[in-house]
Amino acid sequence: MGGENAKSICPFCGVGCGVLRADSGKGRGWKAPVNRRGELCPKGVAAYDVLEHDDRLTEPQVREDGDLISVSWDEAFARIETEFGRIVADHGPDALGFFASSGCTNEENYILQKLARVLGTNNVDNCARLCHSSTVAAMQSRFGAGAMTNTLSDLTEADCFLVCGSNPAEQHPIIFSSYLAPAVNEGTTLIHIDPRENRTTELADHHLPVKPGYDIPLLNAMCAVIFEDGLENTKFLRERVSDVSAFREFISGIDPHEQAEVAGVDPDELRTVARIYASADRSAAFTGMGMSQHRYGTANVHALLNLALVTGNVGKRGTGVNPLRGKNNVQGASDVGALPDVLPGYRPVTDGDARAEIADAWGVEPPAKPGLTEVEMTHEFGDGIRGAFVFGENIGATEPNANRISRELDSLDCLVVQEIFPNETTAHADVVLPASSWAEKAGTVTNTDRQVQRMRPTSDPPGNARTDLDILCELSGRLANLTDEPFDYDEPEAVFAELTRVTPQYAGMSYAGIGEKSQRWPFPKGADEDSGGIGVLHRERFSSGARRAPLVPVEHVELVDEENGEDGKNSGRKPLVLTTGRVIEHFNSGVVTRRSDVLTHLRSTDALQIHPNDAAERGIEDGNRVVVENENGRVEASVAVTPSIRPGVVFLTFHFAERLVNRLTGDELDPESKIPTYKHVPVYVRRLE
């Protein structure tokens, strides 16, 4: 149960640290399954700071004559019933789009995806689409599961860490300080692949400053070195891998020296790290959004999977390929079906047996046609999508091409937003539902290494706000009258019990079994509740059921940048490549963390990082104000001139609304996963006159 000092789980990154409210009002860590020594990062310490902030939404609102006005809950629900009912009647259920929340609980996301499907559409997605959908697509197709192959605990046994496109020291600080750094200090070799030096690089033995968008040449070159030197794991290739001959032939055409230069890294250093990774008894790869958020992000991850398979670093402790997930429940929201092409447990919506099983539990069979992804839905706003329900996500700031999104949000017949603070999305809403913060609700969340943990409330929602689950259940019951399907649950535990019946990976879990510990999926029905679940995946067989996983040749696609700006201001000057990321003090669009005085004071930088050579060419000095622009939009920023970023690349964080980076990102999507291109954005930088 809850209480002022209830043990809960931090609401920010995917690490899943235990946090409780100290007498001082600050967050204090408790010895939970992940932060076993009770550690917290600055965000966790400040997690309770903004719960009683003056900006909290406390009354339902509807838009009248252009303005949002406070109304009763019944009036707000009635508006949604009327508008969504009319849209379904006039255009069909696929004219609705549902945006789930990877910052909210499994139970809440389960209810929202159930509502969408009971109404007759698979148009439901969550922000995993924006961060790791390409990772999941590649791993699901090859291994049968798109999650971390290993556990944080067993990864400390690795002899080599290969960290690709991730900065865990800043983005997943407790994973870094409690698991990775101690292992490195005891002798594990850390190899860091990233376009810039950052806090993770400080501990690395080797750094490959890859050009953004050139991971495939780098990883292919590493595979080529491994085969040239005879370092491949022939036993593993023979017993657990398919299509080996075709891959050998493909790799034989790779010149490691040439491809290293294409990737912008030193060929000799690349050979060194390839040999270290392949020669270690146990090598573990970690991957982040620097690999996934690309036009060919899925192909990037396929290239990394090849490296793990060639060396036999799958299916045992201290190895594997381990995506570090972003938000506190981005894993769980996907597990329970808040995705447009799969049902709970990642079973395709096209699978008739899976739909029949769901129908037995719900009384309604889900539709068989895959829905639109999150970004595809925004592209259809005002056309194919006429109404949208946005739950706990600030899509007005986090979607690519924010200027377009702002226009298209206004083109909807009805936009409903369930939120705790005003933001760039509620500014366009027709109905705003005041919801509960993380500390005002109960439920479960699933962290980056598949541990399901329980959240417990410390207080009630302020004013006339309600808990997210109460809102979703009442609204679902009202809307589902269109199909006579009730949504009657008296508490989150009842939702979880149903969820486990239709989500195979969670089948054996229970609230009692989780307690103050965790249960990790896969947790089959009938498993010992004290077992904790299965840790290392793919030991004897891959999660797909297959004994072997294929090697897949991955060709690099050359990226083309425009040479000139449309307005002539940048004529003749080659653009720089913008890449983005987090700082330790803030989180995602910053709607919550920017309201913390402590975190805002602590923030390390929100400046544009630029290499001295690029700055000198443009007459820019440290501390100058600059314009960063392209065909999508423009932002202004201060400059930090630093050799820590490679020439030709600039870096900005995406936490600050006053210079919203997503005004610069475009609409290009990975063809397989439909993830946007956030990490290779051509921009022009000029000194602000």
SULCOR-V172795 format. One record per helix or strand. SS is the DSSP state (A for helix, B for strand). FROM is the first residue (numbers start at 1). LEN is the number of residues. Records with the same first field share a line. If there is no record, write none. Layout:
SS: FROM-LEN ; FROM-LEN
//
This chain:
B: 8-2 ; 13-1 ; 18-4 ; 27-3 ; 56-1 ; 61-4 ; 67-4 ; 96-4 ; 124-2 ; 160-5 ; 189-5 ; 196-1 ; 206-3 ; 241-2 ; 283-5 ; 321-3 ; 327-1 ; 342-2 ; 347-2 ; 381-1 ; 385-1 ; 387-5 ; 414-6 ; 421-1 ; 431-4 ; 443-4 ; 451-5 ; 519-2 ; 533-1 ; 549-2 ; 576-6 ; 608-3 ; 625-6 ; 633-9 ; 645-1 ; 649-5 ; 669-1 ; 676-1 ; 681-7
A: 42-4 ; 73-19 ; 93-3 ; 106-14 ; 128-4 ; 133-11 ; 152-4 ; 168-4 ; 173-13 ; 201-3 ; 215-14 ; 234-7 ; 244-9 ; 256-8 ; 267-13 ; 289-4 ; 297-14 ; 330-6 ; 352-11 ; 374-6 ; 395-4 ; 402-8 ; 426-3 ; 438-3 ; 468-15 ; 492-11 ; 504-3 ; 511-4 ; 593-3 ; 597-6 ; 612-6 ; 657-3 ; 661-3
//
